[in-house]
Amino acid sequence: MSITTTDALVLQCFPYGDTSRIVRLLTRDAGVHSAIAKGALRPRSRYAHLEPFAEGSAALYIRDTRDLQTLASFELTRRRHSLGRDLLRFGGASLVAELVLRTASEEAQPALFDVVTTGLDRIAAVETDQVEVNVLAVTWNVIAMLGFTPELDSCIVCGTDMDPARDATFDYTAGGLRCDSCATGLPGRRIPPRARTALAAFCRGTPAPVHTTEGHWRLLSRYLEHHILEGTPLRSLHFLASSLAVG
């Protein structure tokens, strides 16, 4: 057994037995791990601050043969309480956390750690009317960091450069745009140039002005269904869709 000390973000936590808590962590140096915080539910526990989106320095006893590690300590640096005071911010942060839990591994991904933590800070800090586009930008940026960036510049079938001034068909199954020739007779969503520009910006982590976010939420949901979720929906995405009345 070795001990690893690394920056860590709490993605989920839940009770375990009468006195302990299980935490699921995204770490800078060791990827995603589940760990038991022994005694976390006792009065005056040193782990009383373990809650979703808290960030700090975690010391973990890691055994490669175990799925559940042991948390030796957690030195808090940031709480992010403001995410819990707004349903949309909390839903967006939960979507990012659930997406990482569903797809990330125990491989060190420091760039992913930075994208997620800075993204949560943005979701917490932006003005109310900018929360949705920032959630979309952070989520698509995480998707890109995980290696699932959609093809938006050329036809995903034949490789022809796409005309940035024309509508194009987005093929959810293939994971990108089809030119008109390759899209003939096939299902897909027609996406106008402005929406494509916004989606490209989102994948870079940049919030972009959009006429309406409804179509972007639908596209995100369908894309995740085909490329990441494998038939098991994200509860947080369903929550957001219900809250925003996205059909």
C-alpha positions as CSV (number, residue, x, y, z in Angstrom):
1,M,0.0,0.0,0.0
2,S,1.3,3.5,-0.9
3,I,0.1,6.9,0.2
4,T,-0.5,9.5,-2.4
5,T,-1.0,13.2,-1.6
6,T,-2.7,15.2,-4.4
7,D,-5.1,18.0,-5.2
8,A,-8.6,16.6,-5.1
9,L,-12.2,17.6,-5.9
10,V,-15.1,15.9,-4.2
11,L,-17.5,14.8,-7.0
12,Q,-19.9,12.8,-4.8
13,C,-20.2,11.7,-1.2
14,F,-22.7,9.5,0.7
15,P,-22.9,7.8,4.1
16,Y,-21.4,4.4,4.8
17,G,-22.4,2.6,7.9
18,D,-23.2,4.6,11.0
19,T,-20.1,6.8,11.2
20,S,-18.2,6.8,7.9
21,R,-18.7,8.4,4.4
22,I,-17.7,7.3,0.9
23,V,-16.3,10.1,-1.3
24,R,-15.6,9.9,-5.0
25,L,-12.7,12.2,-5.9
26,L,-11.2,13.6,-9.0
27,T,-7.5,14.1,-8.3
28,R,-4.8,15.9,-10.2
29,D,-2.3,13.1,-10.0
30,A,-4.3,9.8,-9.6
31,G,-7.5,10.3,-11.7
32,V,-10.8,9.3,-10.2
33,H,-11.0,7.2,-6.9
34,S,-13.6,6.2,-4.4
35,A,-12.4,6.3,-0.8
36,I,-13.8,5.8,2.7
37,A,-13.5,8.6,5.1
38,K,-13.6,6.8,8.4
39,G,-15.5,8.5,11.2
40,A,-16.7,11.3,8.9
41,L,-20.2,11.3,10.4
42,R,-19.1,11.6,14.0
43,P,-19.5,14.9,15.8
44,R,-16.5,17.2,15.4
45,S,-15.0,14.9,12.7
46,R,-12.1,16.3,10.8
47,Y,-14.0,15.3,7.7
48,A,-17.1,17.4,8.4
49,H,-16.3,19.6,5.4
50,L,-16.4,16.8,2.9
51,E,-19.3,17.7,0.6
52,P,-19.8,17.9,-3.2
53,F,-17.5,20.3,-5.0
54,A,-15.2,20.9,-2.1
55,E,-11.6,21.0,-3.1
56,G,-8.4,20.4,-1.1
57,S,-5.3,18.3,-0.7
58,A,-6.1,14.7,-0.2
59,A,-3.9,11.9,1.2
60,L,-5.0,8.5,0.0
61,Y,-3.9,5.0,0.8
62,I,-4.1,3.4,-2.6
63,R,-4.1,-0.3,-3.3
64,D,-4.2,-1.3,-7.0
65,T,-6.2,-4.4,-6.2
66,R,-9.0,-2.5,-4.4
67,D,-11.9,-0.3,-5.8
68,L,-12.3,1.4,-2.5
69,Q,-9.3,3.3,-1.1
70,T,-8.8,4.9,2.3
71,L,-8.7,8.6,2.9
72,A,-6.0,9.5,5.3
73,S,-6.6,13.2,5.3
74,F,-8.3,16.1,3.4
75,E,-7.0,19.6,3.9
76,L,-9.8,21.9,2.6
77,T,-9.0,24.8,0.3
78,R,-12.3,25.7,-1.3
79,R,-16.0,24.8,-0.5
80,R,-18.1,26.3,-3.4
81,H,-21.2,26.6,-1.2
82,S,-22.7,29.1,-3.7
83,L,-23.3,26.2,-6.1
84,G,-25.8,24.8,-3.8
85,R,-27.9,28.0,-3.5
86,D,-29.1,28.0,-7.1
87,L,-30.8,25.0,-8.7
88,L,-29.4,25.7,-12.2
89,R,-25.8,26.2,-10.9
90,F,-26.1,23.0,-8.8
91,G,-27.6,21.1,-11.6
92,G,-24.8,22.2,-14.0
93,A,-22.1,21.4,-11.5
94,S,-23.7,18.0,-10.8
95,L,-23.8,17.3,-14.6
96,V,-20.0,18.0,-14.9
97,A,-19.3,15.8,-11.8
98,E,-21.5,12.9,-13.0
99,L,-20.0,13.1,-16.5
100,V,-16.5,12.8,-15.1
101,L,-17.5,9.9,-12.8
102,R,-19.0,8.1,-15.8
103,T,-16.0,8.4,-18.1
104,A,-12.7,9.3,-16.3
105,S,-10.2,6.6,-15.1
106,E,-7.5,6.3,-12.6
107,E,-5.0,7.7,-15.0
108,A,-3.6,11.1,-14.0
109,Q,-5.3,13.8,-16.0
110,P,-4.1,17.2,-14.6
111,A,-5.6,19.1,-17.5
112,L,-9.0,17.6,-16.9
113,F,-8.7,18.5,-13.2
114,D,-8.0,22.1,-14.1
115,V,-10.8,22.3,-16.6
116,V,-13.3,20.9,-14.1
117,T,-12.3,23.0,-11.1
118,T,-12.0,26.3,-13.1
119,G,-15.3,25.4,-14.8
120,L,-17.1,25.0,-11.5
121,D,-15.7,28.3,-10.3
122,R,-17.1,30.0,-13.5
123,I,-20.5,28.4,-13.0
124,A,-20.6,29.6,-9.4
125,A,-19.5,33.2,-10.3
126,V,-21.3,34.2,-13.5
127,E,-24.4,36.4,-13.6
128,T,-27.7,34.5,-13.5
129,D,-28.5,35.1,-17.2
130,Q,-25.1,33.6,-18.2
131,V,-25.3,30.4,-16.2
132,E,-26.8,28.2,-19.0
133,V,-24.2,29.1,-21.7
134,N,-21.4,28.6,-19.1
135,V,-22.7,25.2,-18.1
136,L,-22.9,24.2,-21.8
137,A,-19.3,25.5,-22.3
138,V,-17.9,23.7,-19.3
139,T,-19.7,20.5,-20.1
140,W,-18.6,20.4,-23.8
141,N,-15.1,21.3,-22.8
142,V,-15.0,18.4,-20.4
143,I,-16.3,16.1,-23.2
144,A,-13.5,17.4,-25.4
145,M,-10.9,16.8,-22.7
146,L,-12.2,13.2,-22.4
147,G,-11.5,12.7,-26.1
148,F,-15.1,12.9,-27.5
149,T,-14.9,16.2,-29.4
150,P,-17.5,16.2,-32.3
151,E,-16.2,16.8,-35.8
152,L,-17.4,20.3,-36.9
153,D,-14.9,21.4,-39.5
154,S,-15.2,18.7,-42.2
155,C,-17.6,15.9,-43.2
156,I,-17.1,13.0,-40.8
157,V,-17.6,10.6,-43.7
158,C,-15.7,11.9,-46.7
159,G,-13.6,14.6,-45.2
160,T,-14.8,17.5,-47.3
161,D,-14.4,20.9,-45.6
162,M,-17.7,22.2,-44.4
163,D,-19.0,25.6,-45.6
164,P,-19.2,27.7,-42.5
165,A,-21.9,29.8,-44.0
166,R,-24.4,27.0,-44.7
167,D,-26.6,24.7,-42.6
168,A,-25.2,21.2,-42.1
169,T,-26.5,17.9,-40.8
170,F,-25.2,16.7,-37.5
171,D,-25.0,12.9,-37.3
172,Y,-25.3,11.9,-33.6
173,T,-24.2,8.3,-34.3
174,A,-21.1,9.2,-36.3
175,G,-20.3,12.1,-34.0
176,G,-20.1,15.1,-36.3
177,L,-21.2,16.9,-39.4
178,R,-22.1,15.3,-42.7
179,C,-21.9,17.2,-46.0
180,D,-25.1,17.3,-48.1
181,S,-24.0,14.5,-50.3
182,C,-23.2,12.2,-47.4
183,A,-26.3,13.2,-45.5
184,T,-28.8,12.4,-48.3
185,G,-31.6,10.1,-47.0
186,L,-30.1,9.8,-43.5
187,P,-31.5,11.0,-40.2
188,G,-29.8,13.9,-38.5
189,R,-30.3,17.4,-37.1
190,R,-29.8,20.4,-39.4
191,I,-27.6,22.9,-37.6
192,P,-27.3,26.6,-38.8
193,P,-24.0,28.3,-38.9
194,R,-24.4,30.4,-35.8
195,A,-25.2,27.3,-33.7
196,R,-22.2,25.5,-35.1
197,T,-20.0,28.4,-34.2
198,A,-21.4,28.4,-30.7
199,L,-20.8,24.6,-30.4
200,A,-17.2,25.0,-31.5
201,A,-16.7,27.7,-28.9
202,F,-18.3,25.5,-26.2
203,C,-15.9,22.7,-27.0
204,R,-13.0,25.1,-26.4
205,G,-14.6,26.1,-23.1
206,T,-15.7,29.5,-24.3
207,P,-19.3,30.6,-23.6
208,A,-20.9,31.9,-26.8
209,P,-24.1,34.0,-27.3
210,V,-27.0,31.9,-28.6
211,H,-30.5,32.8,-29.7
212,T,-31.9,30.0,-27.5
213,T,-30.3,27.3,-25.5
214,E,-33.1,24.7,-26.0
215,G,-31.6,23.2,-29.2
216,H,-28.1,23.1,-27.6
217,W,-29.5,21.1,-24.6
218,R,-31.2,18.6,-27.0
219,L,-28.0,18.2,-29.0
220,L,-25.9,17.7,-25.9
221,S,-28.3,15.1,-24.6
222,R,-28.5,13.1,-27.9
223,Y,-24.7,13.3,-28.3
224,L,-24.1,11.9,-24.8
225,E,-26.6,9.1,-25.4
226,H,-24.7,8.0,-28.5
227,H,-21.1,8.4,-27.4
228,I,-20.8,8.2,-23.6
229,L,-23.8,7.0,-21.7
230,E,-24.3,3.6,-23.3
231,G,-28.0,3.5,-22.5
232,T,-27.8,4.7,-18.9
233,P,-28.9,8.4,-18.6
234,L,-27.3,11.0,-16.4
235,R,-29.6,11.9,-13.6
236,S,-28.3,15.4,-13.5
237,L,-29.0,16.0,-17.2
238,H,-32.6,14.8,-16.7
239,F,-32.9,17.2,-13.8
240,L,-31.6,20.1,-15.9
241,A,-33.9,19.2,-18.8
242,S,-36.9,19.1,-16.4
243,S,-35.9,22.4,-14.7
244,L,-35.5,24.1,-18.0
245,A,-38.5,22.4,-19.6
246,V,-36.4,21.1,-22.5
247,G,-38.3,18.4,-24.4
